[in-house]
């Protein structure tokens, strides 16, 4: 109750755009202040800055140096120092403040930056950890980083957690060490290396970009923002990042972290996605970027946002630029209220009945293995080119079990009979409801109702014969087509013929778990598999999670099968908390 | 060389029983101050830390710091051969490749001598940070074991909430849900020490896998009471203090909600 009120008041303080909300609040001490401020909005001295203030960054000031006094004095000190300064003084004060901000931020970054492969830090136990946690004797000078590495890392880091990216990045650089190597790779290799990271367009753009760089820029990334912007997949942010980090150009960049940091530094009561705020941040970033170490400055800003100035629970006590932070000066307990949260969008929901068809099969090498029926998504659109289980769109959000079955049946019928499992093998006993998985994309939500169909190992007569006749072409990297023909052996060897036989949308085939993993699985696909097979979820690093699953919670029906992986929580590991002490025998 | 004697083999028996389900291979680190063991379970979700002080032994000698890697399930089997009231002596040479266990009956009329081969263990040791926990709860050890066992009936994740008014263990599963609340008892209450003691500076609520708590509860015979220490976003510390000889501590990483920021 109390908390709710405090939050509401802070929001009131933070925004004038939502005045109506403020007016409804019961009068409290800080509310009174808000009201006064709102009243003298037309005053230039208005101490709560607004978007316009951001566009005039000379407003940056340092609060009194003894910023650790109690709230009220701090608030007052800032208010005074901010409001009644003549223009000239304000200018010089602004310069000082900017210098201090740069120095503080860079000093902090030098000491506390995280060790990351794309910053030239060598692989080892300390990757992902802050430099401050690394013992002196284990520190190494980072190697030189190629602009291509910066490029790859920046693309991967979009919408994706650093912890997740580390592994993908390392693997990626091994597989495609140069833009040329990437340009020559097949789309499927690229796709497979990206699988699981989400936002697959990024991979396609990176691939296309590498080809462009190879053809047009002689295999070297251009160093100017204007040229960089010509490369596919490089937008304002990535261009700024590459130009400043890899080429030392004093250009700004703004990402979600930077927006948050700025919104708090200047206590701007705007929604994080508000175009005016984003625009303001760009011009502010341009005026603040350190001319001598632009790359480090930009990374420091983002790092601050990622490790200290977090969306929830800002660690203000550890913040190097706290003394310039207006949100902190206003109310240290409400820093996290900036920027304002956007109203939660209601995403359109698409419901699918998923058929996870599993059969045990005799591989050409004589070993038995479980295979899954997988389809490939069309090469454009959502999750383009990714493999998934049989999906049938449902018109209703909660189809009943019989309805789901008939949807899956229809999908099976639509399959080419050379691929589809023999229908007489699918009986009531082979079908099992494995619950629901919800996956949130940036613009829509998938509800996947998963049904597992395990084809019996002792097959019916038709299957038996077909199984003996099965010939498989395993050589072809991508288009593996099992041909289970009822009548005669028919070898489908090349993609062209596969396309002819497959249903309109895409290719369909049987794959073992290993093959599926090799080609890469999307977050949803692996989740379906985990739910269906009760597999152990892949061990992930501390807090690492599937990229941008958003609110990916699964609910299980009351009568669903019980399995530990099904719970809503993610189990953390000790290594996330306790650092690695070197094990020396002489230790006490 | 190493030579240390315990008046009762049962102590080590119980200790090994309390560890062997959680960790299979672990290294006993002997030093002049005593011996300690730190190990994580195979999935690195929990960590156990055993500390035995030299003063708790009847006789303790360690000339050179050594690390003795043993298979705990095998050690448990060997210890089963000892009677609870046998005296137990551990012996090892410098740079040992075996550890000797000698069990002597109280009347000195039976002496059993076992040698166990040691293993080379390259285990990573974690630095355990000193944490000021925001809430500490002491409850009778058997009560804790009971709670964990009861809750496992319904689910696999337990939400522990420590507040000034009491500590709550909650679980929600397919079958249903359960809440067990313990309120602080009067310290003077009946046969001393057997009550719940709650020291909460800040209410804390965390979720943990019951499976591991259940492993921890295997240490129940070692102590009257168990202390649970929690702070937001850090592992739970479950500590069994064994009088003057030392303590066994378990750390367990929490589970977090999967929905989170960008």
HADDOCK unambig.tbl for C-alpha pairs under 7 A between the chains (distance, minus, plus):
assign (segid A and resid 159 and name CA) (segid B and resid 262 and name CA) 6.65 0.50 0.50
assign (segid A and resid 311 and name CA) (segid B and resid 261 and name CA) 6.96 0.50 0.50
assign (segid A and resid 548 and name CA) (segid B and resid 262 and name CA) 6.54 0.50 0.50
assign (segid A and resid 550 and name CA) (segid B and resid 259 and name CA) 6.04 0.50 0.50
assign (segid A and resid 550 and name CA) (segid B and resid 260 and name CA) 6.97 0.50 0.50
assign (segid A and resid 551 and name CA) (segid B and resid 259 and name CA) 4.59 0.50 0.50
assign (segid A and resid 552 and name CA) (segid B and resid 258 and name CA) 6.93 0.50 0.50
assign (segid A and resid 552 and name CA) (segid B and resid 259 and name CA) 6.20 0.50 0.50
assign (segid A and resid 558 and name CA) (segid B and resid 174 and name CA) 5.40 0.50 0.50
assign (segid A and resid 564 and name CA) (segid B and resid 156 and name CA) 6.53 0.50 0.50
assign (segid A and resid 568 and name CA) (segid B and resid 257 and name CA) 6.30 0.50 0.50
assign (segid A and resid 568 and name CA) (segid B and resid 258 and name CA) 6.43 0.50 0.50
assign (segid A and resid 569 and name CA) (segid B and resid 255 and name CA) 5.54 0.50 0.50
assign (segid A and resid 569 and name CA) (segid B and resid 256 and name CA) 5.08 0.50 0.50
assign (segid A and resid 569 and name CA) (segid B and resid 257 and name CA) 4.46 0.50 0.50
assign (segid A and resid 569 and name CA) (segid B and resid 258 and name CA) 5.41 0.50 0.50
assign (segid A and resid 570 and name CA) (segid B and resid 255 and name CA) 5.07 0.50 0.50
assign (segid A and resid 570 and name CA) (segid B and resid 256 and name CA) 5.15 0.50 0.50
assign (segid A and resid 570 and name CA) (segid B and resid 257 and name CA) 6.12 0.50 0.50
assign (segid A and resid 570 and name CA) (segid B and resid 258 and name CA) 5.75 0.50 0.50
assign (segid A and resid 571 and name CA) (segid B and resid 254 and name CA) 6.30 0.50 0.50
assign (segid A and resid 571 and name CA) (segid B and resid 255 and name CA) 4.16 0.50 0.50
assign (segid A and resid 571 and name CA) (segid B and resid 256 and name CA) 6.47 0.50 0.50
assign (segid A and resid 572 and name CA) (segid B and resid 45 and name CA) 6.52 0.50 0.50
assign (segid A and resid 572 and name CA) (segid B and resid 253 and name CA) 5.41 0.50 0.50
assign (segid A and resid 572 and name CA) (segid B and resid 254 and name CA) 5.80 0.50 0.50
assign (segid A and resid 572 and name CA) (segid B and resid 255 and name CA) 5.55 0.50 0.50
assign (segid A and resid 573 and name CA) (segid B and resid 44 and name CA) 5.53 0.50 0.50
assign (segid A and resid 573 and name CA) (segid B and resid 45 and name CA) 4.29 0.50 0.50
assign (segid A and resid 573 and name CA) (segid B and resid 253 and name CA) 5.47 0.50 0.50
assign (segid A and resid 574 and name CA) (segid B and resid 44 and name CA) 5.79 0.50 0.50
assign (segid A and resid 574 and name CA) (segid B and resid 45 and name CA) 5.27 0.50 0.50
assign (segid A and resid 574 and name CA) (segid B and resid 46 and name CA) 6.00 0.50 0.50
assign (segid A and resid 574 and name CA) (segid B and resid 47 and name CA) 6.98 0.50 0.50
assign (segid A and resid 574 and name CA) (segid B and resid 253 and name CA) 5.53 0.50 0.50
assign (segid A and resid 577 and name CA) (segid B and resid 234 and name CA) 6.80 0.50 0.50
assign (segid A and resid 578 and name CA) (segid B and resid 126 and name CA) 5.76 0.50 0.50
assign (segid A and resid 578 and name CA) (segid B and resid 127 and name CA) 5.73 0.50 0.50
assign (segid A and resid 578 and name CA) (segid B and resid 128 and name CA) 5.64 0.50 0.50
assign (segid A and resid 578 and name CA) (segid B and resid 129 and name CA) 6.69 0.50 0.50
assign (segid A and resid 579 and name CA) (segid B and resid 126 and name CA) 5.56 0.50 0.50
assign (segid A and resid 579 and name CA) (segid B and resid 127 and name CA) 5.50 0.50 0.50
assign (segid A and resid 580 and name CA) (segid B and resid 125 and name CA) 6.26 0.50 0.50
assign (segid A and resid 580 and name CA) (segid B and resid 126 and name CA) 4.53 0.50 0.50
assign (segid A and resid 580 and name CA) (segid B and resid 127 and name CA) 5.90 0.50 0.50
assign (segid A and resid 581 and name CA) (segid B and resid 125 and name CA) 5.69 0.50 0.50
assign (segid A and resid 581 and name CA) (segid B and resid 126 and name CA) 5.00 0.50 0.50
assign (segid A and resid 581 and name CA) (segid B and resid 127 and name CA) 4.96 0.50 0.50
assign (segid A and resid 582 and name CA) (segid B and resid 125 and name CA) 6.78 0.50 0.50
assign (segid A and resid 583 and name CA) (segid B and resid 124 and name CA) 6.61 0.50 0.50
assign (segid A and resid 583 and name CA) (segid B and resid 125 and name CA) 5.95 0.50 0.50
